Amino acid sequence: VMGAVHTGFLLLLGAALLIILSFDQWDMLNGNKGTICVCVCVQSIACTGSALSPYRKFTKNDNLKINYSSVINLCSYIYAIIIFLTPTEKWNVQHLRKQRIKEICDKEALSGKISFKNLKNLIVDDAHGLIYCYIPKVACTNWKRVFIILNKGEPYSDPMSIPDVSVHTDKRLNYLCDLPETEIKLKHYTKFLFVRDPFIRLISAFRDKFFKINEPFYKNYGRYILKRYGNHSKPPETFKQALESGIHLSFHNFILYLLDPETRKCNPFEPHWREMNRLCRPCLIEYDFIGHQETLQEDAEQLLSTLNLQSKIKFPVSYENMTISDQMVDWFKAVPLEDRKKLYKIYEKDFKLFGYRKPTEVLDD
């Protein structure tokens, strides 16, 4: 009956219906009350099976989650858009993100002195007074493209014209650890970074390095993980051979590798799965802007506009298939609850510092 009512409702309204939902939220840090408007566009189109999950997270200050399937349940035809905040509201978001980091760093006494090794991920643009801390699997390839262009990276005029293979080794990228006057630059330059939900970033790294053909990562990490945690005494020499033999490194194998104390006994995690706070040291370096992968385009445009660079360069549109909450649950299904909780403890600082909610959907019994 309800299905018929919904169908009739859609037919009467035609192609689309806009529903404005207003709701209040409390900032967990200050008790500041704010209002966010969410547009839910319901379209009467043929079901393709590729619609968004009915569970999505919308954030103004990174602590809000909405389950709107209880409000509207029209098969899978739900599309959501966060209405753009005003410039003042956007800077309020930045203020809350930075204040969260400061309060947690002060509370947990995470500050200290900056060492040489803390500067390895900081890319510098002296011409525009910029410092960017790059984090693998958080749009860092495109931000490096932007810096190459800003550093007069002829013959490139379009960031996306720079090949992936050359971005990370381009000599036009200047790193703070290789430059003089590091303290002066850290004090006076505009410093920014972009972060991402820690577990989703981890899934993205696993997919990119162990699902796709990636011989260097297979040889350096995959074979060892298969042998130690995957019950393969003699793993194939190459990824291609493993693929042909039907041997796959599972996500749980990867998690066991991360949980093993031996993994970090001599060296830190590989940067693609190293904790974000260890890469960029937000308790040691006071960043002026903190962007989120989940609002990448909006945050990137806001940053470039603030720096008066919007006329010089446009941040490349990202077409990455963002892993959403329900997909995260699927990835962790084969991982025992005890191991999930141990994994959370490793990345807990990232969740807290950068305002990501605790993923109870994979941590609760």
N, C-alpha and C positions, 0 to 999 in steps of 0.2 A: 504493500500500500504506500509506504513512504517513498519507495523507488518511483512509483507512478506519479506521486505528488511532485517529487523533485524534477522528474522529466517534464511534466506539464509546466512547472515553474520556469524551467529553462526555455521551453518553446515560446512561452508568453513574452519573455524578456528578450528573446532573440539571441544574438551572438554572444553577448557578454553582460554580466551583472557586476557592478562594483559595490562592494560592501565595506563600509568604513567602520573599523573597530577601534574604539578609543579605550585605553586602559591606563591605569596608574601603576607606577612601580616605585619602590623605595630603593634608593641607593644604599647598598649594604654598608658603605663606609661612613656616610655622613647623614643618612636619613633624609636626603634631598629628594623631594617628590617631583616626578616629571611625567610628562604625557607623551606617548608615542602613538602615531597613527599608522595603521597597517591596512593596505589595500589588498583585498582578496578578490582576484578576478576569476570568475567561474565561467568557463566557455563550454558551449554545447558542441563539442567536436568528437570525432570518432576516437574510441579508446585505443591507444597505441601500446599501452603497457609500459611506457617510459616516463609517466608523469612523476612529479615529485612525491616523496614520502609525505604522509599526512602529519609527520612530526618534523617541524623545523624550528631552529633557534633564531630569534631576532634579538638583537642587542642594542641598547643605547649605552649602557655602562658594563656590558659583558657579564651580567648576572641573571638576565631575564630569559626564561624559556616559556614557550607557548605550545600547548597542544590544542590546536584548533579543530581537530577532527571531531571533537565533541560539539563544536559550534556548527560546522557545516560538513556534511558527509555526502558528497555527490560523486560517488565512484572515485576516480582519480583526477577529476578535472579542477584541481585547485592550484592556482598559481599565485605567488605572493610577492609583493614589492614593498620594500621599506621606503616610505615617502622621505624625500631628502630633508634633512634637518636644516635649520637656518644656520648661517655662519656662526652665530653666537652659541647655538646648541652644539655644533660640531666641536668648538673649542672647549665647551664644557666637558664633552666626552674626553678630549685630550687631557684636560685638567684632572679628571677622575682617574684616568689610566696612570698618569704620572704620580698622582697622590697615593694611589694604591701601592705602587712600587716603593715609594719612599717610606710609607708606614710599615710595610712588611719588612723591608730592609732594616729599618730602625728597631722594630720589634724583635727580630731574630738575630740582630747583630751580625748582619751579613756583609758589612762594609769592610774596607781594608785598603791596602795600597795597590796601585796599578803596576803590574809588572809587564815586561816586554811581551810575554806570551799572551797577555790580554789584548794586544793590539793587532793580532794577525788577521782578524776578520773585518778590520776597519778600512774602508776604501775612502780615499780623500780626493776632493776636487778643489784645488787651491783657488782656481779662477772664480768660483762661486761661494767659497767658504763653506763647503759641505763635507760631512763625514757620515758615511753609511756603514752600519754593521750588517753584513750579509749573513743570512741563515739559510743553509741549504733546504730546499723544499718549501720555501716561503717566497716565491716570486723573485728569487735572487738573480736568476739569469736575465730577466727583463730589466731589473734595476741596474745590473752591470752594463747592459746595453745602453741604458740612459746615461750612465756615467761616461761611457766611451764617446757618445755623441757630445756630451757637455765638454769633454776634453778635446774638442775639435777632432773628432774621429773620422776625418776624411778617409776614404771616399763615401762614407756612410752618411746619409741624411735621414733615413728611416731606421729606427732602432731594430725593427724586425728583419731588416736586410742583413744584419750581422749574423752569420751562421752560428748555430749552437756550439759547434765544435771549437770555435775560436774565441768565444766569449770569455771563458774562464782562464784563458792563458794570454789574453790580449795585453800587450806591453803598455797600452795607454791607461791601464788601471793602476793607480798609485796606492800603495798600502801604507798606512800610518807607521807601521813598524820599520819601514825602509826610509822614512823621511826625517829630517831634522825638526826641531822645535815642536816635538809632539805635545808637550804640556800646553804650549800657547795655542796650538790648534784645537786641542780638546776643550780649552776654556772658551775660545772665542768663535769657533765654527758652529754651524747648525748641525746637530747630531740627530740621526734618526735610525730607526730599525722597523722591520715588519715581523710580526709573530703569527702563530697559528695554533689551533687546538693541538696540544701535544700528542694525543693518541692518533688523531687524524693525520698529523704530519708523519708519525711513525709508520702508519699504514701506507701513506704515499711513498715513503722511502723504500719500504719493502717491495711494493709493487714495481717501482722504478728500477731497483737494483737487482731484484731476484726473480721477478716475473718475466721481464723483458730480457732479450739476449744482451747480456752485459758480461763479457768474458773477464775483464779485470776484476770486477766484484765477485764473480764466481770463483776465480782462482785465489783471490786474496781472502775471501770470507766464506763463500758458498761451500766449497769442498770441506773446509774445516768444520763448518756447522753441520753438514750432512754426516760427517764421520763421527763427531762427538755427540750430537744430539738427535741424529736421524737414523741411527742403527745401520749405517752403510760403512762397512770396514774399508772398502776400496771404492770411493766415489769416482765417477767418470772424470777424466782429466779436463774436459771442456764442458761448457754449458750446453753446447749443441749435442754432444754425446749423451749428456744427462737427459736432455729432452727426448732424444731418440730412444733412450732406454726406459722412458716413462718414470724417471726419477725426478721428484720435485721437492724443493726445500719448502717445508710448510711454515706458516706464520708462527705456529707454536714452537717449531725448531728455532726460529729467529728469536722469539721471546726468551726461550731457555738460554740462548747465547747471551742475551742482554742481562739476564738475572744471575748468571754465573760470576761469582766474585773474581775468578781468574781472568775474565775478559778485560777488566780494568786494573788488574794488578800492576802492570807495567806501563800501560798507555791508556789515555782516555778513549772514550767512544769515538768511532769514525764520525766526522762532522755531520753526515746526513742523519744520524740518529743521536748525536750528542745533545744534551740538554741545552735549550736555547739560552738559559741564564749563564751557562758556562761559556758559550760562544761570545756573548755580547756584554756580560758582566754589568747588568743594569744597576747593581748596588754600588759599583765603583765609578761608573760613567753616567752622568746625568743627561739623559736623552731629552731633546726638545720636542720630538714628535714620535709617537708610537702608533704604527699602523697595524691593522689586522688583515690577514688573508681573507677572512670572511667578508670584509667590506673593502676589498683591495682597490677597486676602481675609484670608489668615492674617496677613500683615504689618500690615494696617490694624487688625484686631482686636487684635493684640498692642500696637500703639501706643496705641489708644484705652483699652485696659485699663490700660496703664502710667500713662496720664494721668488715670485714674479718670473717664473720660468715657463708659464703655460703657453706663451707665444713662441718659445724656442723649441719646445719638445712636448710631445704627447706621450703619456705612459701607454705602452702597448696593451691592447685589450687581451685579457687572459681567457682562454677557452678551456682551461683545465677542468676536468670533470671532478667537481668537489665532492668528496666523500661526506655523506650526511649521517645523522645519528643512527638511523635504522641500519645502514650499511655497516657502521662500526660494530653494531651488535652482531651482525653476521660474521664479521672477521674474527670476533673473539669467542664464537660459539665453541670452537675446538680447544680453547685455552682454559684450563681448570681455573676455578674461581680464586684459589690460593695464589696462583701465578699472576692473575690479573691484579690482585691487590698488591703484590710485591712490585709489579711493574709500575703501578700508580705511585708507590713510594719513591721510585727513582725519579719520576717526572713531576712529583708533587709541587716542587718549587715553581716550576713553569706554570702549572695550573693556577697557583695562587698569585704569583707576581703579575701575570698578564691577564688576570681576571676571567679565566675560563672555569666554568662550573665543574664540579666533581662529577664524572660520568657514572652516575649511580646505575644506569641501565646495564652496565657491564660489571659493576662492582658489588651490587646487592645480590643476595641469595635468590 
